[in-house]
Amino acid sequence: MRTGRLLFLALAVVSCGMNAGRSREAYRETDYAKAPRFKALLYYDDSAEQAHVQFDHQAIAFFKGLTVGEGFLLDSTQNLASYTLEELKEYSVIVALNAQPSGEARKLFERYMEEGGGWLGFHASAYNDRHTDWPWFVKFMGGGVFKCNNWPPQPALVEIDNGNHPVTKNLPASYVAPASEFYQWVPEPRENPDVEVLLSLSPRNYPFGIKDVVYGGDFPVVWTNRNYRMVYINMGHGDRQFTDATEELMFINAFRWLLERDPASLF
C-alpha cells in the first residue's frame, strides 16, 4: 500500500514538472508588447460620396478597435500634404480609405512608398482613369486603369487565388463578400508579372450587376505589387463591409502582413 502511494506521488511530481515546463514554454511563446509596436495613419476624405464616407467611418472605428491595449498608435488625416516626408515615414503603414493624394501630396506619397513605406488601400483609393494623369500611380497599382463596375452594389462570390499567402492562409477557398461596388481593370493586373493576385471574383457571378452589368473577364479584387509594401482591397463601398467575419479577417491579415515586412515595426 505504501509503495503504491509513493509511486502515485512520484508520478504526480513528474506530471507537475512536465506541466510546469509546458506552461513556461507557452509563456515564452507569448509575445507581450511592452510598448506600442508601430504607428499607422488612416487617410480618408469626408467630402467623398456618401457610400464612401459610410465605409470610411466604419473602417475608422474598426481600426481603432484594434488598438485596444495600446498595441499600436493610430492617427488619422484628410490631408497628407500637411506632413513632411520625415513625419510620414514615422508611420509603418498608411491605410487609405477611399482617399487618394492630389497636387503636391502625390510626390510626397511617391517618395514615402519608394523609400519603404506601407500602403493598405481600399476601393476608390486606387481609382484611376484617363483623367487622373498620374503615371507613377498606375505603375504602382500594377498598370491597370478603371474599365467598368457592377451596379448597384451587391454581394459576390470571391475565390482565393493563393491560399498559402499570409493574407489568405486562414480563409476558406471561397466566400460570399458583402455587398459592394467592384471595379474591373484594364489591362488586367494579373498580366503584370510583378503583381500577385490574392482574391478574385468568381466567374460564377456572371452576368454581374443589374444596371451596369459585367459579362465576363478576369476580375481580381485583392492584390499586391511585389515592388512595394502594399496591398489593394477593392471592397469599401457602403455600410456593409464590416458585417462579415471572413472579410474582416482578410482586412486584418493584410494589415498585419504589411507591418511584418516593415523592419522598423516590432513584429
C-alpha positions in Angstrom: 0.0 0.0 0.0 2.8 2.4 1.0 4.6 1.5 -2.2 1.5 2.4 -4.3 1.2 5.8 -2.5 4.9 6.6 -3.2 4.5 5.6 -6.8 1.5 7.8 -7.1 3.3 10.8 -5.6 6.3 10.3 -7.8 4.1 10.3 -10.9 2.3 13.4 -9.7 5.6 15.2 -9.2 6.8 14.2 -12.7 3.4 15.3 -14.2 3.5 18.6 -12.4 7.0 19.2 -13.7 6.0 18.4 -17.2 3.0 20.7 -17.0 5.1 23.4 -15.5 7.6 23.0 -18.3 4.8 23.3 -20.9 3.4 26.4 -19.1 6.8 28.1 -19.1 7.2 27.2 -22.8 3.7 28.6 -23.6 4.6 31.8 -21.7 7.8 32.1 -23.7 5.8 31.8 -26.9 3.5 34.6 -25.9 4.8 38.0 -27.1 3.5 40.7 -24.8 4.2 44.2 -26.1 5.9 46.5 -23.6 5.2 49.5 -25.8 3.2 50.3 -28.9 4.6 48.2 -31.8 4.2 50.7 -34.6 2.3 53.8 -35.8 -0.4 53.7 -38.5 -2.1 56.5 -40.3 -5.7 56.4 -41.5 -6.2 58.6 -44.6 -9.8 59.4 -45.6 -12.0 62.1 -47.3 -15.2 63.3 -45.8 -16.0 65.2 -48.9 -16.4 62.0 -51.0 -19.7 60.4 -52.0 -21.9 59.2 -49.2 -21.3 55.5 -49.7 -17.5 56.0 -49.4 -17.9 58.2 -46.3 -20.1 55.5 -44.7 -17.3 52.9 -45.3 -14.6 55.3 -44.1 -16.3 56.0 -40.7 -16.9 52.3 -40.1 -13.4 51.5 -41.1 -12.0 54.1 -38.7 -14.0 52.5 -35.9 -12.8 49.1 -36.9 -9.1 50.0 -36.9 -9.4 52.0 -33.7 -10.8 48.8 -32.2 -7.6 47.0 -33.0 -5.6 49.5 -30.8 -7.2 48.2 -27.6 -4.5 47.8 -25.1 -2.3 50.3 -26.8 -0.8 47.7 -29.1 -0.1 50.4 -31.7 -0.6 54.2 -32.2 -3.3 55.3 -34.7 -3.6 58.7 -36.2 -6.0 60.0 -38.9 -5.9 62.7 -41.5 -7.7 64.1 -44.5 -4.7 66.0 -45.7 -1.4 64.1 -46.5 0.2 67.4 -47.6 0.2 68.6 -44.0 3.0 66.1 -43.3 6.7 66.3 -44.2 8.3 63.2 -45.6 10.2 62.5 -42.3 6.9 62.8 -40.4 5.2 60.5 -42.8 8.0 57.9 -42.5 7.2 57.6 -38.8 4.2 55.6 -39.9 4.6 51.9 -40.8 1.6 52.0 -43.0 -0.9 54.4 -44.5 -4.4 52.9 -44.6 -6.1 54.7 -47.5 -9.9 54.7 -47.0 -11.3 55.8 -50.4 -8.8 58.7 -50.4 -6.1 59.4 -52.9 -3.4 62.2 -52.7 -3.6 65.1 -55.2 -1.3 68.0 -56.1 2.0 68.2 -54.2 0.9 65.3 -51.9 1.4 63.0 -54.8 5.2 63.5 -54.9 5.2 63.1 -51.1 3.4 59.8 -51.3 5.6 58.6 -54.1 8.8 59.2 -52.0 7.2 57.6 -49.0 6.5 54.4 -50.9 9.7 54.3 -52.9 11.6 54.6 -49.6 9.9 51.6 -48.0 6.6 52.9 -46.8 3.5 50.7 -46.4 0.0 51.2 -48.0 -3.2 49.4 -47.5 -5.7 50.8 -50.0 -9.4 50.3 -50.2 -11.8 50.7 -53.1 -11.7 54.3 -54.5 -8.2 54.9 -53.1 -7.0 53.2 -56.3 -9.4 54.6 -58.8 -7.7 56.0 -61.9 -8.7 56.7 -65.5 -7.6 58.8 -68.4 -8.2 62.0 -66.5 -6.2 61.0 -63.4 -2.9 61.9 -65.0 -0.6 60.1 -62.6 1.6 57.6 -64.4 3.6 56.7 -61.3 0.4 55.6 -59.5 -0.7 53.5 -62.5 2.6 51.7 -62.3 2.2 51.4 -58.5 -1.2 49.7 -58.9 0.2 47.2 -61.4 -0.5 49.0 -64.7 -4.3 48.8 -64.8 -6.8 51.6 -65.1 -10.5 51.5 -64.4 -12.5 49.6 -67.0 -16.0 49.1 -65.6 -18.0 48.2 -62.5 -21.2 46.4 -61.4 -24.1 48.5 -60.2 -25.9 48.6 -57.9 -23.7 47.3 -55.1 -24.3 43.6 -54.4 -22.8 40.6 -52.7 -20.4 38.5 -54.7 -18.7 35.1 -54.6 -14.9 35.6 -54.3 -12.3 32.9 -54.7 -8.8 32.6 -53.2 -6.0 32.6 -55.8 -3.2 31.7 -53.4 -4.2 30.0 -50.1 -0.6 30.0 -48.9 -0.2 33.7 -48.8 -0.2 35.4 -45.4 -3.2 37.5 -46.4 -5.3 34.4 -47.3 -3.8 31.5 -45.4 -6.7 31.1 -43.0 -9.6 32.0 -45.3 -11.9 29.5 -46.9 -11.3 28.7 -50.6 -14.3 30.9 -51.4 -16.8 33.0 -49.6 -19.6 35.5 -50.3 -18.3 39.0 -49.8 -20.8 41.6 -48.5 -22.4 44.0 -51.0 -20.1 46.4 -52.7 -19.3 48.1 -56.0 -16.5 46.2 -57.6 -14.0 47.7 -60.1 -12.7 45.8 -63.1 -9.3 46.9 -64.6 -7.6 47.1 -68.0 -5.1 45.7 -68.6 -5.9 43.0 -66.0 -3.5 43.2 -63.0 -2.7 39.5 -63.4 -0.9 40.2 -66.7 1.8 42.1 -64.8 4.5 39.6 -63.5 5.1 42.0 -60.5 1.6 41.6 -59.4 0.3 38.7 -57.2 -3.5 38.4 -57.2 -4.8 37.1 -53.9 -8.6 37.1 -54.4 -10.8 37.3 -57.5 -14.5 37.5 -58.2 -15.7 34.0 -59.2 -16.8 33.6 -62.9 -19.9 32.1 -61.4 -21.1 35.6 -60.7 -21.5 36.5 -64.4 -23.6 38.3 -65.5 -22.8 40.6 -62.6 -24.9 43.6 -61.9 -28.4 44.9 -62.8 -28.0 48.5 -64.1 -24.3 48.2 -65.0 -23.6 44.6 -66.0 -20.2 42.9 -66.3 -20.5 39.8 -68.5 -17.0 38.3 -68.2 -13.3 38.7 -67.9 -10.7 38.3 -65.2 -11.8 40.2 -62.1 -9.1 40.5 -59.3 -10.3 42.3 -56.2 -7.2 41.9 -53.9 -3.6 42.0 -55.0 -0.1 43.2 -54.1 2.6 44.7 -56.3 5.8 42.9 -55.2 7.9 46.1 -55.9 6.2 47.8 -53.0 5.0 47.1 -49.5 1.3 47.4 -50.5 -2.0 45.6 -50.7 -5.0 46.8 -52.6 -8.5 45.7 -51.5 -11.3 46.6 -53.9 -14.0 46.3 -51.2 -15.1 49.6 -49.5 -18.3 50.9 -50.9 -21.2 51.5 -48.5 -22.1 50.3 -45.0 -22.0 46.5 -45.4 -18.2 45.7 -45.4 -17.9 45.1 -41.7 -20.8 42.6 -41.5 -18.8 39.5 -42.4 -16.1 37.9 -40.2 -14.3 36.4 -43.1 -13.9 39.7 -44.8 -12.8 41.4 -41.5 -10.2 38.6 -41.1 -8.8 39.3 -44.5 -8.5 43.0 -43.7 -6.6 42.2 -40.5 -4.4 39.7 -42.3 -3.4 42.3 -45.0 -2.8 44.9 -42.3 -0.5 42.6 -40.3 1.4 41.3 -43.3 2.4 44.8 -44.3 3.6 45.6 -40.8 5.5 42.3 -40.6 7.5 43.4 -43.6 8.5 46.7 -42.1 11.9 46.3 -40.4 11.1 49.2 -38.0 8.0 47.6 -36.5 8.2 45.3 -33.6 6.7 42.2 -35.3 
